Amino acid sequence: MQLLNEDRLFPTEPTVRALARELYGDVKDLPIISPHGHTDPRWFAENEPFPDPANLFVTPDHYVFRMLHSQGIPLDAMGVPRADGGPVEADPRKIWRLFAQNYHLFRATPSRIWVDHAFQTVFGVTKRLSADTADEIYDQIANCLSQDAFRPRALFERFNIEAISTTESAIDDLRWHKMIRDSGWSGRVTTTYRPDAVIDPEFDGFADNVAIMGELSGEDTSTWAGYLAAHRNRRAYFKAVGGATASDHGHPTARTEDLPQAEAAALFAKALHGKCSAEEADRFRGHMLTEMARMSLDDGLVLQIHPGAARNHSTSIFDRFGRDKGYDIPTRTDYVTALRPLLNAVGENPGLTVIIFTLDETSYARELAPLAGVYPALKLGPPWWFHDSYEGMMRFREMATETAGFYNTVGFNDDTRAFCSIPARHDVARRVDCSFLATLVATGRLDKDEAVEVAQDLAYRLAKQAYRL
């Protein structure tokens, strides 16, 4: 038995399906450019075996444990670490059995395709996961993980990853990236500058984080000028030590500002003393996006903006387990008004690349595609988080292409913490794009030779070019 249908995600009409299959055949084996994600650089630095199937597939993957939790299963039972270090389930086989008993919850979800793809193509599993097959599949995967061929670096090479970017806080020391660099291994693992902890006045420990940035950079971050200099210093460090080509900003809104320097300095002083109102904090975050864009003009880092998530929606889960535990919920997001200050300041500069993401699909055709379709600096990131799916990707292409075209988008990035899902996610994106292109050819809107070229661009070239990899 095969877990995967050979023609999965292709159109049902035979002629269009055949064309989609042909286009996919040309791109399915292209190298993977993974320019934005959250895999752990320590995996590649130490190259130790992954400990067990549960710690590979369940405990670190919020796509998986949020679905189980939605049916009343406690995060503790899945081994998700508590913020206070308290006890959680530590037996990986028990966690795995719980996952297997509830695998039916993932029917028709992207996670089901991703997990089945990893099971079959990485570990040779040919039986569907269930309570009856749980132990057999656990043992098969565990046996694989004990072999050198399944260590992180070997899988990196097997997955045909040309470049992968991790994401680290601005106050990270990048020790794992240093270890990778000094090891002599040829795999390309770069970092991404994520300064939320030192840009967002509402981030826990903001003032302390800014002080740490000052110590790391040798700048006086109690002053506005020193604070900006510290950012420049850390960005340069991320480029030199971690090979960074991008920064990433996860703000609640897409708001940008271009304030007079005196006003920005006054807001910064209030933020350091914990005296910002919610409105002032949002203004400061918005101004810092424009400051980051100006720094990008100097140092070449691509600016990514991930707005529109009500993060850590459950206070009780946040208090008990901390950040990023599956409770980031999409919100309505304005882009036309919000991005105008930044775009008026730097948006006409073709030397700058600003990649904007959204969780508000209603904005694709109405706001984002028209903006990206005219401002030289602005590009559209691929569907993200909840919309990283067949339906989400197809909606994106259908709503954005008519106004922004293909070349104001940046291909695909997987944005994952789950290492073994990377080939699966790129495979889904390549199948969806080839299906969309086949439909364009079949309806006379694109010639076949153009579709062949665009398929290559979407699968490989656009991401490599946009992220300067």
C-alpha positions in Angstrom: 0.0 0.0 0.0 1.2 3.5 -0.8 0.2 6.4 1.5 0.4 8.9 -1.3 -1.6 9.2 -4.5 0.7 9.8 -7.5 -1.7 12.4 -8.9 -2.6 14.1 -5.6 -3.6 17.8 -5.9 -3.7 17.7 -9.7 -6.9 18.8 -11.6 -9.5 16.1 -12.2 -10.1 16.9 -15.9 -7.8 14.4 -17.8 -6.2 16.8 -20.3 -5.4 19.4 -17.7 -4.2 16.8 -15.3 -1.8 15.4 -17.9 -0.4 18.8 -18.5 0.0 19.5 -14.8 1.7 16.2 -14.4 4.1 17.1 -17.2 4.9 20.5 -15.8 5.5 19.0 -12.3 7.8 16.4 -13.8 10.1 19.2 -14.8 10.3 20.8 -11.3 9.8 18.1 -8.8 13.5 17.4 -8.4 14.8 20.9 -8.3 16.8 21.9 -5.3 14.9 23.3 -2.3 15.4 26.9 -1.4 14.0 27.3 2.1 14.5 31.0 2.8 12.4 31.4 5.9 11.7 29.0 8.7 12.2 28.0 12.3 14.2 24.8 12.2 16.8 24.6 15.0 20.4 25.4 13.8 21.6 23.2 16.7 20.5 20.2 14.7 22.9 20.9 11.9 25.7 22.2 14.3 25.9 19.1 16.4 24.4 16.6 13.9 23.2 14.3 16.7 20.5 11.8 15.9 16.9 12.9 16.3 15.9 11.3 19.7 12.6 9.5 18.8 9.6 9.7 16.5 7.5 11.7 18.9 10.1 14.4 19.3 10.4 14.6 15.5 6.7 14.6 14.5 4.6 15.6 17.5 6.1 17.6 20.4 7.7 20.4 18.4 5.0 20.8 15.7 2.2 23.3 16.5 0.3 22.2 13.5 0.1 18.7 15.0 -0.4 19.4 18.7 -3.0 22.3 18.2 -5.3 19.9 16.3 -5.0 17.3 19.1 -5.5 19.9 21.7 -8.6 21.1 19.9 -10.2 17.8 20.9 -9.4 18.3 24.5 -6.0 16.6 24.7 -3.7 18.5 27.2 -0.4 19.8 25.8 1.3 18.2 28.7 0.2 14.8 27.4 2.1 15.5 24.1 5.3 16.4 25.9 5.1 20.2 25.1 7.5 21.8 27.7 5.9 24.0 30.3 7.2 27.5 30.9 7.9 26.7 34.6 9.8 23.5 33.8 7.1 21.4 35.4 6.5 17.8 34.6 5.0 16.8 31.2 4.7 13.4 29.5 8.2 12.1 28.9 7.5 8.7 27.4 7.8 9.2 23.6 6.0 5.9 22.9 2.9 7.1 24.9 2.9 10.4 23.0 3.2 8.5 19.7 0.3 6.2 20.6 -1.8 9.2 21.5 -1.0 10.8 18.1 -1.8 7.5 16.3 -5.1 7.0 18.1 -6.2 10.5 17.0 -4.7 10.5 13.5 -8.1 10.6 12.0 -8.4 14.2 13.1 -6.0 15.2 10.3 -8.1 13.8 7.5 -8.1 16.3 4.5 -5.7 18.7 6.3 -2.3 19.8 5.0 -0.7 18.1 8.0 -2.0 14.8 6.8 -0.3 15.2 3.4 2.9 16.4 5.0 3.2 13.6 7.6 2.2 10.9 5.1 4.8 12.3 2.7 7.5 12.1 5.4 6.4 8.6 6.5 6.6 7.2 2.9 9.4 9.0 1.3 11.8 9.5 4.2 11.1 6.4 6.4 9.6 3.9 3.9 6.3 3.6 5.9 3.5 2.1 3.7 0.8 1.6 6.3 -1.6 4.3 7.6 -0.9 5.4 11.1 -3.6 4.2 13.6 -3.9 2.7 17.0 -3.3 -0.7 15.4 -0.1 0.3 13.6 1.3 2.8 16.1 4.0 0.6 17.6 5.0 -1.0 14.3 5.5 2.5 12.7 7.2 3.9 15.8 9.7 1.0 15.7 10.3 1.4 12.0 11.0 5.2 12.3 13.1 4.7 15.5 15.2 2.2 13.8 15.8 4.6 10.9 16.7 7.4 13.3 19.5 5.2 14.8 21.3 5.2 11.5 23.8 7.8 10.3 21.8 8.3 7.1 19.0 9.9 9.1 21.1 12.4 11.0 20.2 16.1 10.3 23.0 16.8 7.9 22.4 13.6 5.9 18.7 14.3 5.6 19.6 17.9 4.6 21.5 16.5 1.7 19.0 13.8 0.9 16.2 16.4 0.8 18.3 18.3 -1.8 18.2 21.5 0.2 20.4 24.1 -1.4 19.9 26.7 1.3 17.9 27.0 4.5 17.4 30.0 6.7 16.6 29.7 10.4 15.3 32.6 12.5 17.1 34.0 15.6 16.4 36.8 18.0 18.5 40.0 17.7 20.1 39.1 21.0 21.0 35.5 20.1 24.7 34.8 20.2 24.5 32.6 17.1 26.6 29.9 18.7 25.1 27.1 16.6 25.7 29.1 13.3 29.3 29.6 14.4 29.6 25.8 15.0 28.2 25.1 11.6 30.5 27.6 9.9 33.6 26.2 11.7 32.7 22.6 11.1 33.7 22.6 7.4 30.3 21.0 6.4 29.2 22.3 3.0 25.4 22.6 3.8 24.2 26.2 3.6 22.4 27.2 6.8 21.9 31.0 7.3 20.2 32.9 10.0 17.6 35.6 9.8 17.5 38.8 12.0 14.4 38.8 14.1 14.3 41.9 16.3 10.8 41.7 17.8 12.1 41.4 21.3 14.0 44.7 21.0 11.5 46.6 18.8 8.1 45.8 20.4 7.6 47.7 23.7 4.9 45.2 24.6 7.3 42.2 24.3 8.1 40.6 27.7 11.3 42.1 29.1 11.7 44.7 26.4 13.9 47.1 28.4 16.1 44.3 29.6 16.4 42.9 26.0 17.4 46.4 24.7 20.1 46.5 27.5 21.4 43.1 26.4 21.6 44.3 22.8 23.6 47.2 24.0 26.1 44.9 25.8 26.4 42.6 22.7 26.9 45.5 20.3 29.0 47.8 22.6 26.5 50.6 22.1 24.7 52.8 24.6 21.1 51.7 24.0 19.8 54.0 26.6 19.9 56.7 23.9 18.0 56.7 20.6 21.2 57.1 18.5 22.9 54.3 20.4 19.8 52.1 20.0 19.8 52.5 16.2 23.6 52.0 16.1 23.1 48.7 18.1 20.7 47.5 15.5 23.1 48.2 12.7 25.9 46.4 14.7 23.7 43.3 15.3 22.6 43.2 11.7 26.2 43.3 10.5 27.0 40.5 13.0 24.1 38.4 11.7 25.5 38.8 8.2 29.1 38.1 9.1 28.6 35.2 11.5 25.3 33.6 10.3 25.2 34.6 6.7 21.9 36.5 7.1 20.3 37.8 4.0 17.0 38.9 5.6 15.3 40.3 8.6 11.8 39.3 9.8 9.2 41.2 11.8 6.1 39.6 13.4 4.0 42.6 14.3 0.4 42.6 15.4 -0.5 45.0 12.5 1.0 46.1 9.2 1.2 49.7 10.5 4.2 51.7 9.5 5.2 55.2 10.5 7.9 57.7 9.3 8.2 59.9 12.4 10.5 62.9 13.0 13.6 61.7 14.8 12.8 63.7 17.9 9.4 62.2 18.2 10.7 58.7 17.6 13.4 59.3 20.3 10.7 60.4 22.8 8.7 57.3 22.1 11.7 55.1 22.6 12.4 56.7 26.0 8.9 56.1 27.1 9.1 52.4 25.9 12.3 51.9 27.9 10.6 53.1 31.0 7.5 51.0 30.4 5.2 54.1 29.9 4.0 53.5 26.4 0.2 53.2 25.8 -0.9 50.5 23.4 -1.3 53.2 20.7 2.2 54.5 21.3 3.7 51.0 21.3 2.0 50.4 17.9 3.4 53.7 16.6 6.9 52.8 17.7 6.7 49.4 16.1 5.5 51.0 12.9 8.3 53.6 12.9 10.9 50.9 13.5 9.7 49.0 10.4 10.7 52.1 8.4 14.0 52.4 10.2 14.6 48.7 9.4 13.8 49.4 5.7 16.3 52.3 5.6 18.9 50.0 7.2 18.2 47.5 4.5 19.1 50.0 1.9 22.5 50.2 3.5 23.2 46.6 4.3 21.1 44.7 1.7 19.0 42.6 4.1 15.5 41.7 2.7 12.7 43.0 5.0 10.0 40.5 5.8 6.8 41.6 7.5 4.5 39.0 9.1 1.5 41.0 10.4 -2.1 40.2 11.3 -1.8 37.5 13.9 -3.4 37.8 17.3 -0.6 36.0 19.0 -0.9 33.8 22.1 -4.7 34.2 22.1 -5.1 31.9 25.1 -3.8 33.6 28.2 -3.8 30.4 30.2 -1.8 28.5 27.6 0.6 31.4 27.3 1.1 31.6 31.0 1.6 27.9 31.3 3.6 27.0 28.1 4.8 30.3 26.7 4.9 31.7 23.2 4.1 29.9 19.9 1.9 27.1 21.1 -0.6 27.2 18.2 -2.7 30.1 19.5 -1.8 32.6 16.8 -5.2 33.6 15.3 -5.7 35.5 12.0 -7.2 39.0 12.2 -8.5 41.5 9.7 -5.5 43.5 8.5 -5.2 46.8 6.7 -2.4 47.3 4.2 -3.2 50.3 2.0 -3.2 52.8 4.8 -0.8 50.9 7.1 2.1 50.5 4.6 1.8 54.0 3.1 4.4 55.7 5.3 7.0 53.1 4.7 6.3 52.9 0.9 6.3 56.7 0.6 9.7 56.8 2.3 11.5 54.0 0.5 9.0 52.0 -1.7 10.2 53.5 -5.0 13.7 52.2 -4.5 14.3 49.0 -6.6 17.3 48.2 -4.5 15.1 47.4 -1.5 13.0 44.2 -1.2 10.1 44.2 1.3 8.2 40.9 1.4 4.7 41.2 2.9 2.8 38.2 4.2 -0.9 38.0 5.3 -3.3 35.9 7.2 -6.2 38.0 5.9 -7.0 36.5 2.5 -9.6 39.2 1.7 -6.7 41.6 1.2 -5.1 39.7 -1.7 -7.0 41.1 -4.6 -8.2 44.3 -2.9 -5.0 45.6 -1.4 -1.8 43.5 -1.6 -1.8 42.6 -5.3 -2.4 46.2 -6.3 0.3 47.5 -4.0 2.9 44.9 -5.1 1.8 45.5 -8.7 3.1 49.1 -8.7 5.7 49.6 -5.9 9.2 48.4 -7.0 10.3 47.5 -3.5 7.2 45.4 -2.5 6.8 41.7 -3.1 4.1 39.3 -1.9 5.1 36.4 0.3 3.4 33.0 -0.2 0.4 31.8 1.8 1.4 31.5 5.4 0.4 29.5 8.5 -3.3 28.6 8.1 -3.3 29.1 4.4 -0.2 26.9 3.6 -2.5 24.4 1.9 -3.8 23.4 -1.5 -6.8 25.6 -1.1 -4.8 28.5 0.3 -2.2 28.4 -2.4 -4.8 28.2 -5.1 -6.7 31.1 -3.7 -3.5 33.1 -3.6 -2.7 32.5 -7.2 -6.2 33.2 -8.4 -6.6 36.4 -6.5 -3.1 37.9 -6.8 -1.9 36.9 -10.3 -4.3 39.0 -12.3 -2.9 42.3 -10.7 0.6 41.4 -9.4 1.6 38.8 -11.9 4.0 36.1 -11.0 7.1 38.2 -10.7 6.0 40.4 -7.9 5.8 37.2 -5.8 8.7 35.3 -4.3 8.1 31.7 -4.9 7.5 29.5 -1.9 8.9 29.2 1.6 7.9 26.5 4.1 8.0 28.5 7.4 8.3 25.3 9.4 9.7 24.0 12.6 9.2 20.4 11.4 12.3 19.4 9.5 10.9 16.3 7.8 7.9 18.3 6.4 10.1 20.6 4.3 10.2 18.3 1.2 6.5 17.6 1.6 5.6 21.3 1.8 7.6 22.2 -1.3 6.1 19.3 -3.1 2.6 20.5 -2.4 3.5 24.0 -3.6 5.0 22.7 -6.8 2.0 20.5 -7.5 -0.4 23.4 -6.8 1.5 25.9 -9.0 1.7 23.4 -11.9 -2.0 22.7 -11.6 -2.7 26.5 -11.8 -0.4 26.9 -14.7 -1.9 23.9 -16.6 -5.3 25.6 -16.2 -4.0 28.8 -17.7 -2.6 26.9 -20.7 -5.8 24.9 -21.1 -7.9 28.1 -21.1 -5.6 29.9 -23.5 -4.1 32.4 -21.1 -0.6 31.1 -21.2 1.5 29.3 -23.8 3.0 26.0 -22.8 6.6 27.1 -23.1 5.8 30.0 -20.8 4.2 27.7 -18.3 7.4 25.6 -18.3 9.5 28.6 -17.5 7.1 30.0 -14.8 7.0 26.6 -13.1 10.8 26.7 -12.8 10.6 30.3 -11.5 8.0 29.6 -8.8 9.7 26.4 -7.6 13.2 27.7 -7.4 14.4 30.9 -9.1 12.1 33.5 -7.5 12.9 32.5 -3.9 16.6 32.4 -4.6 16.5 35.8 -6.3 14.2 37.5 -3.8 16.2 36.3 -0.7 19.6 36.9 -2.4 20.6 33.3 -1.9 
